[in-house]
Amino acid sequence: MSADRVFEDYLEDILEYAKKAVRFLEDTATLDDLQKDERTLVVKGDLLAG
């Protein structure tokens, strides 16, 4: 973590990831879509491995 980052930088990061989450959910219309989505499988695998 860089000492040059300020509070606003962290808020911008949160906003960016929130927008990505909304786009992800918009792309997956149903639970079936979500279960078949490659991004979901990667995250699920990472969570199980961690």
PDB file as gemmi writes it, atoms N, CA and C in Angstrom:
CRYST1    1.000    1.000    1.000  90.00  90.00  90.00 P 1                      
ATOM      1  N   MET A   1       0.852  -1.168   0.000  1.00  0.00           N  
ATOM      2  CA  MET A   1       0.000   0.000   0.000  1.00  0.00           C  
ATOM      3  C   MET A   1       0.898   1.231   0.000  1.00  0.00           C  
ATOM      4  N   SER A   2       0.586   2.160  -0.875  1.00  0.00           N  
ATOM      5  CA  SER A   2       1.388   3.366  -1.020  1.00  0.00           C  
ATOM      6  C   SER A   2       0.968   4.418  -0.003  1.00  0.00           C  
ATOM      7  N   ALA A   3       1.944   5.122   0.521  1.00  0.00           N  
ATOM      8  CA  ALA A   3       1.663   6.185   1.486  1.00  0.00           C  
ATOM      9  C   ALA A   3       1.040   7.396   0.811  1.00  0.00           C  
ATOM     10  N   ASP A   4       1.123   7.458  -0.522  1.00  0.00           N  
ATOM     11  CA  ASP A   4       0.595   8.603  -1.260  1.00  0.00           C  
ATOM     12  C   ASP A   4      -0.918   8.542  -1.462  1.00  0.00           C  
ATOM     13  N   ARG A   5      -1.509   7.415  -1.174  1.00  0.00           N  
ATOM     14  CA  ARG A   5      -2.956   7.303  -1.354  1.00  0.00           C  
ATOM     15  C   ARG A   5      -3.672   8.093  -0.268  1.00  0.00           C  
ATOM     16  N   VAL A   6      -4.740   8.735  -0.665  1.00  0.00           N  
ATOM     17  CA  VAL A   6      -5.536   9.509   0.284  1.00  0.00           C  
ATOM     18  C   VAL A   6      -6.912   8.879   0.395  1.00  0.00           C  
ATOM     19  N   PHE A   7      -7.665   9.365   1.345  1.00  0.00           N  
ATOM     20  CA  PHE A   7      -8.999   8.848   1.628  1.00  0.00           C  
ATOM     21  C   PHE A   7      -9.851   8.747   0.365  1.00  0.00           C  
ATOM     22  N   GLU A   8      -9.796   9.775  -0.484  1.00  0.00           N  
ATOM     23  CA  GLU A   8     -10.598   9.807  -1.704  1.00  0.00           C  
ATOM     24  C   GLU A   8     -10.228   8.662  -2.657  1.00  0.00           C  
ATOM     25  N   ASP A   9      -8.956   8.271  -2.659  1.00  0.00           N  
ATOM     26  CA  ASP A   9      -8.534   7.156  -3.513  1.00  0.00           C  
ATOM     27  C   ASP A   9      -9.263   5.867  -3.133  1.00  0.00           C  
ATOM     28  N   TYR A  10      -9.403   5.641  -1.849  1.00  0.00           N  
ATOM     29  CA  TYR A  10     -10.089   4.436  -1.385  1.00  0.00           C  
ATOM     30  C   TYR A  10     -11.579   4.494  -1.732  1.00  0.00           C  
ATOM     31  N   LEU A  11     -12.178   5.679  -1.626  1.00  0.00           N  
ATOM     32  CA  LEU A  11     -13.581   5.827  -2.002  1.00  0.00           C  
ATOM     33  C   LEU A  11     -13.777   5.588  -3.494  1.00  0.00           C  
ATOM     34  N   GLU A  12     -12.839   6.057  -4.312  1.00  0.00           N  
ATOM     35  CA  GLU A  12     -12.910   5.817  -5.757  1.00  0.00           C  
ATOM     36  C   GLU A  12     -12.811   4.324  -6.052  1.00  0.00           C  
ATOM     37  N   ASP A  13     -11.949   3.615  -5.334  1.00  0.00           N  
ATOM     38  CA  ASP A  13     -11.826   2.163  -5.507  1.00  0.00           C  
ATOM     39  C   ASP A  13     -13.146   1.462  -5.167  1.00  0.00           C  
ATOM     40  N   ILE A  14     -13.761   1.865  -4.061  1.00  0.00           N  
ATOM     41  CA  ILE A  14     -15.028   1.267  -3.641  1.00  0.00           C  
ATOM     42  C   ILE A  14     -16.088   1.509  -4.699  1.00  0.00           C  
ATOM     43  N   LEU A  15     -16.159   2.731  -5.217  1.00  0.00           N  
ATOM     44  CA  LEU A  15     -17.137   3.061  -6.247  1.00  0.00           C  
ATOM     45  C   LEU A  15     -16.897   2.240  -7.511  1.00  0.00           C  
ATOM     46  N   GLU A  16     -15.651   2.105  -7.922  1.00  0.00           N  
ATOM     47  CA  GLU A  16     -15.314   1.336  -9.120  1.00  0.00           C  
ATOM     48  C   GLU A  16     -15.759  -0.115  -8.979  1.00  0.00           C  
ATOM     49  N   TYR A  17     -15.477  -0.739  -7.838  1.00  0.00           N  
ATOM     50  CA  TYR A  17     -15.855  -2.139  -7.642  1.00  0.00           C  
ATOM     51  C   TYR A  17     -17.364  -2.303  -7.475  1.00  0.00           C  
ATOM     52  N   ALA A  18     -18.028  -1.309  -6.915  1.00  0.00           N  
ATOM     53  CA  ALA A  18     -19.490  -1.362  -6.821  1.00  0.00           C  
ATOM     54  C   ALA A  18     -20.106  -1.331  -8.213  1.00  0.00           C  
ATOM     55  N   LYS A  19     -19.569  -0.485  -9.093  1.00  0.00           N  
ATOM     56  CA  LYS A  19     -20.060  -0.426 -10.473  1.00  0.00           C  
ATOM     57  C   LYS A  19     -19.817  -1.742 -11.195  1.00  0.00           C  
ATOM     58  N   LYS A  20     -18.661  -2.362 -10.961  1.00  0.00           N  
ATOM     59  CA  LYS A  20     -18.364  -3.659 -11.574  1.00  0.00           C  
ATOM     60  C   LYS A  20     -19.335  -4.716 -11.078  1.00  0.00           C  
ATOM     61  N   ALA A  21     -19.679  -4.677  -9.799  1.00  0.00           N  
ATOM     62  CA  ALA A  21     -20.621  -5.644  -9.238  1.00  0.00           C  
ATOM     63  C   ALA A  21     -21.997  -5.480  -9.871  1.00  0.00           C  
ATOM     64  N   VAL A  22     -22.426  -4.245 -10.064  1.00  0.00           N  
ATOM     65  CA  VAL A  22     -23.724  -3.992 -10.688  1.00  0.00           C  
ATOM     66  C   VAL A  22     -23.730  -4.515 -12.119  1.00  0.00           C  
ATOM     67  N   ARG A  23     -22.658  -4.247 -12.877  1.00  0.00           N  
ATOM     68  CA  ARG A  23     -22.574  -4.747 -14.254  1.00  0.00           C  
ATOM     69  C   ARG A  23     -22.602  -6.276 -14.279  1.00  0.00           C  
ATOM     70  N   PHE A  24     -21.917  -6.899 -13.347  1.00  0.00           N  
ATOM     71  CA  PHE A  24     -21.893  -8.362 -13.267  1.00  0.00           C  
ATOM     72  C   PHE A  24     -23.299  -8.899 -13.042  1.00  0.00           C  
ATOM     73  N   LEU A  25     -24.023  -8.303 -12.121  1.00  0.00           N  
ATOM     74  CA  LEU A  25     -25.376  -8.764 -11.826  1.00  0.00           C  
ATOM     75  C   LEU A  25     -26.324  -8.499 -12.988  1.00  0.00           C  
ATOM     76  N   GLU A  26     -26.109  -7.412 -13.710  1.00  0.00           N  
ATOM     77  CA  GLU A  26     -26.937  -7.123 -14.876  1.00  0.00           C  
ATOM     78  C   GLU A  26     -26.703  -8.159 -15.985  1.00  0.00           C  
ATOM     79  N   ASP A  27     -25.491  -8.684 -16.065  1.00  0.00           N  
ATOM     80  CA  ASP A  27     -25.150  -9.677 -17.084  1.00  0.00           C  
ATOM     81  C   ASP A  27     -25.686 -11.067 -16.757  1.00  0.00           C  
ATOM     82  N   THR A  28     -26.035 -11.310 -15.513  1.00  0.00           N  
ATOM     83  CA  THR A  28     -26.500 -12.626 -15.096  1.00  0.00           C  
ATOM     84  C   THR A  28     -27.962 -12.508 -14.666  1.00  0.00           C  
ATOM     85  N   ALA A  29     -28.839 -12.773 -15.618  1.00  0.00           N  
ATOM     86  CA  ALA A  29     -30.266 -12.545 -15.409  1.00  0.00           C  
ATOM     87  C   ALA A  29     -30.924 -13.557 -14.473  1.00  0.00           C  
ATOM     88  N   THR A  30     -30.386 -14.779 -14.445  1.00  0.00           N  
ATOM     89  CA  THR A  30     -31.017 -15.818 -13.637  1.00  0.00           C  
ATOM     90  C   THR A  30     -29.967 -16.525 -12.779  1.00  0.00           C  
ATOM     91  N   LEU A  31     -30.444 -17.282 -11.813  1.00  0.00           N  
ATOM     92  CA  LEU A  31     -29.542 -18.071 -10.977  1.00  0.00           C  
ATOM     93  C   LEU A  31     -28.775 -19.078 -11.830  1.00  0.00           C  
ATOM     94  N   ASP A  32     -29.444 -19.641 -12.821  1.00  0.00           N  
ATOM     95  CA  ASP A  32     -28.785 -20.586 -13.726  1.00  0.00           C  
ATOM     96  C   ASP A  32     -27.624 -19.904 -14.470  1.00  0.00           C  
ATOM     97  N   ASP A  33     -27.867 -18.676 -14.951  1.00  0.00           N  
ATOM     98  CA  ASP A  33     -26.799 -17.913 -15.606  1.00  0.00           C  
ATOM     99  C   ASP A  33     -25.621 -17.694 -14.657  1.00  0.00           C  
ATOM    100  N   LEU A  34     -25.945 -17.345 -13.424  1.00  0.00           N  
ATOM    101  CA  LEU A  34     -24.903 -17.090 -12.432  1.00  0.00           C  
ATOM    102  C   LEU A  34     -24.070 -18.336 -12.162  1.00  0.00           C  
ATOM    103  N   GLN A  35     -24.730 -19.477 -12.051  1.00  0.00           N  
ATOM    104  CA  GLN A  35     -24.017 -20.718 -11.779  1.00  0.00           C  
ATOM    105  C   GLN A  35     -23.137 -21.150 -12.940  1.00  0.00           C  
ATOM    106  N   LYS A  36     -23.510 -20.804 -14.152  1.00  0.00           N  
ATOM    107  CA  LYS A  36     -22.749 -21.187 -15.336  1.00  0.00           C  
ATOM    108  C   LYS A  36     -21.660 -20.179 -15.696  1.00  0.00           C  
ATOM    109  N   ASP A  37     -21.706 -18.998 -15.107  1.00  0.00           N  
ATOM    110  CA  ASP A  37     -20.777 -17.926 -15.463  1.00  0.00           C  
ATOM    111  C   ASP A  37     -19.352 -18.277 -15.027  1.00  0.00           C  
ATOM    112  N   GLU A  38     -18.412 -18.140 -15.946  1.00  0.00           N  
ATOM    113  CA  GLU A  38     -17.011 -18.480 -15.674  1.00  0.00           C  
ATOM    114  C   GLU A  38     -16.445 -17.657 -14.515  1.00  0.00           C  
ATOM    115  N   ARG A  39     -16.842 -16.398 -14.422  1.00  0.00           N  
ATOM    116  CA  ARG A  39     -16.332 -15.538 -13.341  1.00  0.00           C  
ATOM    117  C   ARG A  39     -16.765 -16.078 -11.980  1.00  0.00           C  
ATOM    118  N   THR A  40     -17.979 -16.598 -11.906  1.00  0.00           N  
ATOM    119  CA  THR A  40     -18.477 -17.176 -10.660  1.00  0.00           C  
ATOM    120  C   THR A  40     -17.671 -18.406 -10.280  1.00  0.00           C  
ATOM    121  N   LEU A  41     -17.363 -19.224 -11.273  1.00  0.00           N  
ATOM    122  CA  LEU A  41     -16.593 -20.434 -11.011  1.00  0.00           C  
ATOM    123  C   LEU A  41     -15.200 -20.106 -10.497  1.00  0.00           C  
ATOM    124  N   VAL A  42     -14.584 -19.069 -11.043  1.00  0.00           N  
ATOM    125  CA  VAL A  42     -13.243 -18.662 -10.604  1.00  0.00           C  
ATOM    126  C   VAL A  42     -13.295 -18.181  -9.162  1.00  0.00           C  
ATOM    127  N   VAL A  43     -14.258 -17.343  -8.837  1.00  0.00           N  
ATOM    128  CA  VAL A  43     -14.384 -16.821  -7.475  1.00  0.00           C  
ATOM    129  C   VAL A  43     -14.680 -17.950  -6.505  1.00  0.00           C  
ATOM    130  N   LYS A  44     -15.585 -18.831  -6.881  1.00  0.00           N  
ATOM    131  CA  LYS A  44     -15.943 -19.965  -6.018  1.00  0.00           C  
ATOM    132  C   LYS A  44     -14.709 -20.812  -5.745  1.00  0.00           C  
ATOM    133  N   GLY A  45     -13.920 -21.085  -6.778  1.00  0.00           N  
ATOM    134  CA  GLY A  45     -12.698 -21.864  -6.604  1.00  0.00           C  
ATOM    135  C   GLY A  45     -11.697 -21.180  -5.709  1.00  0.00           C  
ATOM    136  N   ASP A  46     -11.554 -19.865  -5.866  1.00  0.00           N  
ATOM    137  CA  ASP A  46     -10.643 -19.097  -5.021  1.00  0.00           C  
ATOM    138  C   ASP A  46     -11.076 -19.120  -3.563  1.00  0.00           C  
ATOM    139  N   LEU A  47     -12.394 -18.991  -3.337  1.00  0.00           N  
ATOM    140  CA  LEU A  47     -12.893 -18.992  -1.970  1.00  0.00           C  
ATOM    141  C   LEU A  47     -12.686 -20.346  -1.304  1.00  0.00           C  
ATOM    142  N   LEU A  48     -12.895 -21.410  -2.057  1.00  0.00           N  
ATOM    143  CA  LEU A  48     -12.724 -22.745  -1.495  1.00  0.00           C  
ATOM    144  C   LEU A  48     -11.256 -23.041  -1.231  1.00  0.00           C  
ATOM    145  N   ALA A  49     -10.364 -22.496  -2.062  1.00  0.00           N  
ATOM    146  CA  ALA A  49      -8.938 -22.744  -1.896  1.00  0.00           C  
ATOM    147  C   ALA A  49      -8.345 -21.938  -0.758  1.00  0.00           C  
ATOM    148  N   GLY A  50      -8.960 -20.779  -0.448  1.00  0.00           N  
ATOM    149  CA  GLY A  50      -8.414 -19.842   0.542  1.00  0.00           C  
ATOM    150  C   GLY A  50      -8.772 -20.236   1.898  1.00  0.00           C  
TER     151      GLY A  50                                                      
END                                                                             
